[in-house]
Amino acid sequence: MRRYDIARKIETMDPEQDAIAICHLLAGYEFPWDMTRALEIALLRTFCVPSIAKLLDHTGEFQHHTQKRYDDTGIIVSQLLKWGYRHPKGQAFLERMNAIHSRFPIGNNDYLYVLSTFIYEPVRWCDRFGWRALSELEKQAMYHFWYGVGERMGITDMPDSYGAFEAYNLAYEREKFTYAVANQRVADATRAMLLSWFPVGVRSLANTAVPALLDAPLLNALGWQPAPQHLTRLLKTSLKARSRLLRKLPPRSLPDFFADQSIRSYPQGYDVSNIGPESLLPELNHPELNHNGR
């Protein structure tokens, strides 16, 4: 296969009818590493909304079970991108996510914003650092895929086009991004988790570099200081060099979904019954043990 063969294949597909297949190819073959990085930034962006951060802070999941919370989110998103929301395996993880969310008072507007980050953060990352930018058809497919997920989550008032949803995303950030102690607390816990992945000897440098790719409104809402300019330039240059290198390589012949990798929280493997806060697992795995029947 040649480098652009998958991209050419995608361009023959329908962005709405084939949205699941297109997003499968994007996440598993064309941009697996990039999608994971983009969704990490999406996670940080959600912490900039105090109503979201305060709920996450209140549950304590990001302070006490940061890695599991990160892994569970990554698994659910990845399983949806791998299987789609019509396949029984994808449906099982989507239903699990809905069951978890139903235990918490989450507003529709917050659901809408989080959903929008799954569309636009990967698009923006690939525009900046991908080995190629996403085509207009691929962007439309991303919109239709996550719109379908949103429908199955019971989210209402979803914007009816890619452009309208992007406008919602940008307006929501302008209105809602503001500093709160809870924002910083959950973001700091996530930052500590990310740093734990690095060897001890380079953690200080990694900690300084973490904000390098983050914009000023995000940094301000999290209470984080920007990275030194030389580190920012170095990181951006390195990512662009990576994209030039990848452009010369053949496309992947095997998929590389996050859900199929070695997961830190589940060294022996996992299934859908493992997903969710530990305190809710008995209730999630035995729905008859509801709040009235304990």
Salt bridges, closest charged atoms under 4 A:
ASP5 OD1 - ARG2 NE 3.79
ASP5 OD1 - ARG8 NH1 3.32
GLU30 OE2 - ARG132 NH2 2.82
ASP34 OD1 - ARG242 NH1 3.21
GLU40 OE2 - ARG37 NH2 2.74
ASP57 OD2 - ARG185 NH2 2.78
ASP72 OD2 - LYS68 NZ 2.77
GLU121 OE2 - ARG45 NE 3.62
GLU121 OE2 - ARG124 NH1 2.85
GLU136 OE2 - LYS139 NZ 3.42
GLU138 OE2 - ARG132 NH2 2.69
GLU151 OE1 - ARG152 NH1 3.82
GLU173 OE2 - ARG45 NE 2.89
GLU175 OE2 - LYS176 NZ 3.84
ASP215 OD2 - ARG45 NH1 2.66
ASP260 OD2 - LYS82 NZ 3.00
GLU283 OE2 - ARG103 NE 2.95
GLU283 OE2 - HIS291 NE2 3.58
GLU283 OE1 - ARG294 NH2 2.84
GLU288 OE2 - HIS286 ND1 3.85
